[in-house]
Amino acid sequence: MMESMDTSALLRSVPTTLHLGGTRRDAENGATFPVTDPATGNTLVEVADASPSDAAAALDAAAAAQPGWAATAPRERGELLRAVYEKITERAEDFAALMTLEMGKALPESRAEVRYGAEFFRWFAEEAVRIGGRFTPAPAGNGRILVTQQPVGPALAITPWNFPLAMGTRKIGPAMAAGCTMIVKPASATPLTMLLLGELMTEVGFPDGVLSVLPTSRSSAVTGPLLEDPRLRKLTFTGSTEVGRMLVEKSAHGLLRASMELGGNAPFVVFDDADVDAAVDGAVLAKMRNGGEACTAANRFHVANAVRAEFTEKLTARLSEFVLGPGIDPETTLGPLINEDQRSKVAELVDDAVGAGARVLLGGTVPDGPGSFYPATVLTDVPVSARILKEEVFGPVAPITGFDTEDEGIAAANDTEFGLAAYIYTRDLDRALRAAERIETGMVGVNRGVISDAAAPFGGIKASGFGREGGTEGIEEYLETKYIALTP
């Protein structure tokens, strides 16, 4: 286990004040709130609790810095992003330990997130110099058509707790590359990682005002006035569909550019011709990444009845190998859930499924002791009426159902209001392409259990939101298109 002295030293080194326009400062009213270790329930540190006036000051700084940052050469913006990528990489162990302490995930998961999160800065460092446009003759021959792209303007990013680094870098990277200033409101459960990132961005030379990080325990009170201020031009949010709908309504008054990465209910479909061993490998990754607390996590397993028994037996054996414990312990492969509320929701969904007739093959019982732990769990014979097939479980639970025909499998996959990610396993390329086209999600993994990639567009459809992050598409969310008509 990591020495407690090392943990204490790390926590002492991490900023706990607001990062307001590049400057550390206490909340205006001096308020703080606790950040809790989900493995123990103990307070790690107290963090400055931003107020509406602090948010107004951050927007003042962002608006003042916007013209100069937009005019900064794309190469210079890209070099600054690359410098932060290098800094994150240098301090990878600090970031990993910090995320594990405040969020609970096992250290290997945190290390993987550091690599993934840093990659958005490297990717968008390269995209900064590739913002395009066009210059063409008008078809009528009466002039020229010039199309250019310009930064949207000051942006507000509201990020979730499950990926404390990557959900920030996935938004900050393209905003900075496009020439937008940004205010980040991290989740109150996990503000430390984003505060450390803000510190590194100041260290490498990002101008004052370009980025602010405002932790707060009063999200609506702090972000509400920002959404009503005409100087704010962009809103980007990752979180629940319920909150996303409310934010879209609030952003409509100012006609803000908005991108919403919302809830998921990812189906994992195993067809009768699949390589079952490969499907089990993929299922372990798709289900257990981040302890199941991921919007892309496989939420329900639809397995062809011809291979369901084999798949279920092998998946149960693999999930039984996970070691539950504090994420900071090197022996742990499954850390706690984020808090007691989340654990209660997971337990409630499992109990509902069992009450409806599902059988528990593994786990399914809340362990004794401190911390919000829940074991790896496998349910089989889950009836279609069970809530766990309709709601996002956000925990290490694998509910398995069967189907007979391809049409039945695809219909089961689409039987949800959500449309973020899906996974399919088959040896038949025609079936793979056919199913991928018919499944109603923004992303489909074919014979693979991890699909997130900084170079690919991440996002969903239906109740999973709109807009894309990552890939060449990600920077478009922070750019406005301008048409200039030129007369010869």
Secondary structure, DSSP 8 states (H G I E B T S, - for coil): ---HHHHHHHHHHS--SEEETTEEE--TT--EEEEE-TTT--EEEEEE---HHHHHHHHHHHHHHHHHHHHS-HHHHHHHHHHHHHHHHHTHHHHHHHHHHHH---HHHHHHHHHHHHHHHHHHHHHGGG---EEEE-TTSSSEEEEEEEE---EEEE--SSSTTHHHHHHHHHHHHHT--EEEE--TTS-HHHHHHHHHHHHHT--TTSEEE---S-HHHHHHHHHH-TT--EEEEES-HHHHHHHHHHHHTTT-EEEEE----EEEEE-TTS-HHHHHHHHHHHHHGGGG-STTSEEEEEEEHHHHHHHHHHHHHHHTT--BS-TTSTT-SB---S-HHHHHHHHHHHHHHHHTT-EEEE--S--SSSS-----EEEES--TT-GGGTS---SSEEEEEEESSHHHHHHHHT-SSEESEEEEE-S-HHHHHHHHHHS-SSEEEES-S----TTS-B--EETTEE--BSTTTGGGGGEEEEEEEE--
